[in-house]
Amino acid sequence: MPLDDRDLAILAFEAEWRRHAGAKEEAIRSELGLSPARYYQLLGRLIDTAEAQAHDPMLVKRLRRLRDARTAARVSRAAVETR
């Protein structure tokens, strides 16, 4: 399934958001018209698609690596807390 305009806008925003002044959450609301929670849900699903990988492989790989690192840290913290 090809990427739609919203998918492309999300990928473009994620690739360039550091260039925007202000907080990322404010930019998500103003530029994309999405709540930050919805944006991250969509982004999480989007980076798991082959279409996003083909569109911007370096961005998708970086985002997957960051997500995996956050997941590993969360699991590690949970393991320490249960000891």
Sequence and secondary structure as in RCSB ss.txt:
>XXXX:A:sequence
MPLDDRDLAILAFEAEWRRHAGAKEEAIRSELGLSPARYYQLLGRLIDTAEAQAHDPMLVKRLRRLRDARTAARV
SRAAVETR
>XXXX:A:secstr
    HHHHHHHHHHHHGGGSSS HHHHIIIII   HHHHHHHHHHHTTSHHHHHH HHHHHHHHHHHHHHHHHHH
HHHHHHT 
